[in-house]
Amino acid sequence: MSRDSKAIRNKEGRLLSFLPSGEYYFSKGVKAYRKGEYLKAKKYLQRAHELEPFEPIIACQLALVCTELNEFKESNRLLFLILEELDPYMIECHYFL
């Protein structure tokens, strides 16, 4: 079993595999962000970004968390990545920059 997979036994005793996706980690990261748990949010959002590197929403949320953690260089790098490579029409990034 891989490191990120979790096994769950159902009522019959069979193992059910659970492979978390980028969307799963993204939702956990947003929940942690809303609670003000920025380090936990960054960890989840980085994992989501690794799993779905071409998803601009995930990169943007990660940039916001980096800003909250005073990691402005990393935040700006992510925002420019979005504007230059992922989604040049995501105008929110101009505001965050």
Number of C-alpha atoms within 10 A of each C-alpha: 8 6 6 9 11 13 12 12 10 9 7 6 8 10 12 11 12 11 13 13 13 20 16 14 21 25 16 17 28 22 15 19 22 10 10 13 14 21 16 17 26 23 17 24 30 21 19 25 23 13 15 16 14 15 16 22 15 25 26 24 23 29 26 22 26 21 17 15 13 11 13 16 12 14 24 19 13 21 26 18 18 23 17 11 10 17 16 13 11 14 11 11 21 11 7 13 12
